[in-house]
Amino acid sequence: MRKKLAPIVVGLGLIGLAGCSDDGSSENGSGSENGETEYGDVLATSDAGEVTTDDILNELGTDNIANRTFQLTLDSILQDKYSDEIDRKEIESQIDEEIEGMGGEDQFAMMLQQQQPGMTVEQYKEQRINNAYHDKFFAEKFEVTDEEAKESVREASHILVEVSEEEDGLSDEEAKKKAESLHQEIEDGADFGELAAEESDDTGSAENNGQLGYVQRGEMVEPFEEALFALEKGEVSDVVKSDFGYHIIKRHEEENIDEELDSVKRQVVSQKIQENQDQVLGFYNDLLEEYNVEFENEEIRTYIEETYLNSGDEESAEESTEESTEESTEESTEESTEESTEESAE
């Protein structure tokens, strides 16, 4: 029932290209002290000529290299800016606990490959740490009050009766009739959760008695959201039609909302990022100026300026942002990676 959200803005928890030495001091590919490979200028020689790092970079293309340069620059700046406020060891410890809870590193690595092919456990850890730096940055830029956070979410359950054209499916009229019958059972005293577990066609939530957890504004299809946010605590909606079928929605008492506020605020900030991408680019521009960033390669500099820093045309800026982030942020933000991994484990 949840709508797919647009890609999070560039820079959130991205893993960069392997480092190439700037001065060509290591032409034999020896490892550096920080564990990164120093490739050097020349990667291979033969009677036919040389293969250089420039050859590889040109093969990847200016757009890709410029995007990664911009992303890595942001990551390094934010690590410097918030290094005293983000505890890397604590985050790594939390991830180690998650890995242990999912059956160990081999099992965790297998699930990572299913979600993000090619990503290693160490890269995932670094991604999560980078996410924390970016979360801190955006939490300062988009300050969310407790009241705003509470108003942005509802704790909900639902029962779905699907409309289906398949042979054994229900027609619109049949689905509506069934939903109305279930609604009457609830009014007559039937337990909502038990009925959801038995009758809901949303199998994911049905396994948890219809519970959806905290639902954020803008996350669900419009008819569902309008009905949910109109409910009082503990109230059950009338039958609501959406493109998925017919819903019966219950709003819960939200007794533990204070415990969830930090998570809810992150969701609100994430939504603001997606809705205000032109403003986000302005934040990044200010950050680059604060740190006196200069992009030395002319083609890379031109691409970054046109794509990210000269955002006078809001529509073109948003399009450029989405294009540049599709490859690197389909994994998302911390939320998408973490939730998908946890769902796989469950």
N, C-alpha and C positions, 0 to 999 in steps of 0.2 A: 504494500500500500504506500510505501514511502517513495517519494519522487527521487530520482537521481540528481544529486547536486553537481553543479559545474566544478571543473577542476580548481583546486586551491591555487592561489597566486604563486608564481614562481618563487623558488628559494626555500620552500618549506621542506626541510629534511631531505635534501638531495645528496646523492653520492656522486662525487666528481670523477673526472677522468684520472687515471693514474698519473702521478706527477712526472713531468719531464724536466730535466735539469735546464736551468736558464743559461748556464755558462758553458755547457758541454764538457764539464770536467770529468764526467764518467762515461767514457765511450764503450766500456765493456759491459754495461748493464749491471753493475754491482749494486747491492742493496745499500740503502742509506741507514743512518742510525735510527731514524724514526719509523723504519719498516717499509717505507715507500721505495719503489724501484727508481733509480736514476738511469734513464734510458740513454742519455747522451744524444748527440746530433746524428750520428751514423748508426743505423740498426743492422745493416747487412752490406757486404761488398761482394762483387763478382766481376768477371771479365766484361759483363754487360753494363756494369755501373754500380752505383750505390742506392740503397734505400735509406732515406733519412726520416727523422721525426716530422719534418715538414711535409714529406710525401704522405705520411699517415694522416696528418692533420688535414691536409688538402683533400684526402679521400673522404674523411668524415664531413667536410664541408664547413664553410665559414659560419653558417647559421648555427649549426650544432656547437661548434667551438665557442662562438660568441655567447650562446646561451649558457653553456657550462662555465665559461669564464665569469659571467655575471653572477651566476648562482654561487660559485665557489668564493667569489669576492664578498658577497653578502654573508655567507656562512662564516668566513674568517673574521669579518668586522663584528658580527654579532657575538661570536665567541669571545672576542677581545672586550667587547662592551659589557657583557654580562658574565664574564668568567668567575667573578666573585659571588654571583647570585645564583648560579646553577651548579648543583653538586653532581658532577659526572659520575662519581663513584656510587652515589645513591641511585641514580638512574640505572647504571649497569647492574647494581645489586637487585633492583626490581625486575630487570629483564632476566637475570639469572634465575630468580624465583619463578618467573613465568615459564622459562625453559624447563625447569625441573618439574613444574606442575603439568607440563604437556608431554612428559615422558622422556625428557633428556634432550641433549643437543642434536642427536641424529634425527629424532622424530620432529623436533622443531625445525631443523634445516629442511626436512622433506616438505613440511607445510609451507615454509617460506618459498620453496621452489614452485609449489602449486599456485601461490598467490602472486609472486614476483620472480619469475624465472631469472636465474643468474645472480640473485642476491645472496650473499653469504650472511652468516650470523653476525660476524663482525661489522659488516656494512649496515645491517639492520640496527645494531646497537648505536653506531655512529649516526644513523638517520634519526633515531629517537632522541639522541642528545642534541642534534641540530634542531629538531622540532622544538625542544625546550627553549632554546635561544630565541627562535622565531616567535614562539608563544609569548615569551616575556616581552619582546619588542611590540607585538601587536596588542597585548594586554594594556600596555602604556598608551598606545595610540588610540585604541578604541575602548575607553574605560566603560565598564558595565557595572551598574549598581546592583545591589542585592534585589531591589524591587523590580528593576528591569529584567533581571534574570528570572525571577519567579513568574513574571507576567508572560515570559516568552515560551514557557513550557506547560504542558499538562501531563499528568500521569494517567494513562488510559489503558483500557482493555477493549476488545471488540469481538464481535461474531460476524463473520462474512458468509453470505450465501451467494455463490458465484452464478453468473449467467454464462451458459456455455452452449455453443452450437453443436458440440459433439453428441453422438448418438445417445449416450447415457447422461448427458448434461441437462440442466434445467433451462427452460425458456425464461424470458424476462418475466412473464406473468407468473410462472410457477415459482421462480426464485422470490419474487415479491411476496407471494402468498405464503411461502415457507417462512420468510423472514418475519412477516406479520404474526404468524403463528408462534414463532419462538419469542417474539416480543411480548405476546400475551402470556406465555408461560412465565416470563420474568415478572410481569406485573402481578401474576397470581402467586408469586413467591418462590419460583425456581431459582436455584443458585446460578448466578451469572457465569462464574468460572467453570462449574461442572458442565453447563450447557455449551459453553464455548469449546471445551475439550471434546465434547461428544459431537457437536454439530458444525463447528466453524470450518469453512473451506480454506481458511488461511492456516495451513498446516504448521507453519513455523510458530505462530503465536498460540495455536490451539494446544501445542505440547506444553505450554506454560499457562493453561487456563485462560487463553485469550489475551494475556498481558503483553503490552507493547513497551512498557517502561515509560520514560519521559519522552514526550513527543514535542519537538520544537516547531514553532511557527515557520511555515514555508517548507516543511519537510514532507507533509502529506498532501494528497490530492485535495483540491479546493473544497468540494462538498463535505469531505470528512473533516477537514480542519475547521470549517465554519461551524459545523455541528458540535465538535468537541469543545471549541473555545467559547461556545455559548452555554455550556453546561455548568451547573453549580457542582461543588464537591459532592461526590457520592451519587450524583444524578445519572440516569440512563436516558439516552436519546430516543427519539422515535426512529422508525426505519429510515435510513439515509441511503440514497442511490448515488453510486459513482460509476466510473467506467469499469470497475472491477466486479460490480454486482450490488448487493444490498447489505448494508452494515447496521448493526446495533452497537452503539458505543457507550461505554461507561467511563466516567471520570472518577478517579480515586481521590482519597482525602489528602494525598501528597504529604503525609506525616513526616517523611524523611527528607523533605526538600532542602533543608538547611545543610544536611550532610552531602547533598549532591550539587551544591551551589558552584563549587569550583569547576566541576565538569560542565555544568550548564553554561557558565560564563564562557568557557572555551568554545562551546557550540555557538553561542551568540556572536562571539568575536569572529569565528570562522564564517558565519553567515554574513557578517558585515564586510569581511574581506571580499567575499564573492560578489556582494552587491555594490561595492565601492572600489572596484579595481583601479580606476583612474586615480583615486585618492591614494591608494596604496602605492602606486608608482611614484606619486609625489613624496611619500614618506621615504621610499628608497632613494629617490634623487637627493633629498636632504641628507640622508645618511652618507651617501657617497661624497657629498660636499664636505660634511663634517670630518670625514677621514681622508680628505684630499686625494681621492682616487683618480688615477690617470690610467687609461687603457692605452698601452703603448703601440699596439698594432693598429694601423689606420683602418683596415677593413672591419676589424672587430669593434673598434671604437665607433665607427659610423653605424654599424648594425645596432649596437646597444643604444646609441643615442636616438636613432630613429624608432626603435622598438619600445624602449622603456623610458627614456628620459625626456623626449619631446612629445608629451601626451596631450597636446592641445585639442586634438580631435578625439573625443571620448570614445566614439564608436570604434575607430581604428585602433586605439590603444587597447581596448578590451579584446578585440579580435587578435591582435598581436600577442597579448598575454596568454590567451587561451591556446593559440597555436604553439607557443613556445613551451607551454607547460604540459601539453597532452602526453608527450613522451615520458617526461620525468616525474609527473605527479599523478599518474593514474594510480600509483600506489598510495598517492596521497600524503595526506597529512597524517599525522600521528594517528588520528582517529580511524582513518580507513585501513591502515596497515594493522593497527592493534585490534580493531573489531573483527576484521576478516580472519586474522590468525586465531583469535579467541573462538570465533564461530566454528572454524575448522576443528579446533580442539574439542568443542562441545559435541 
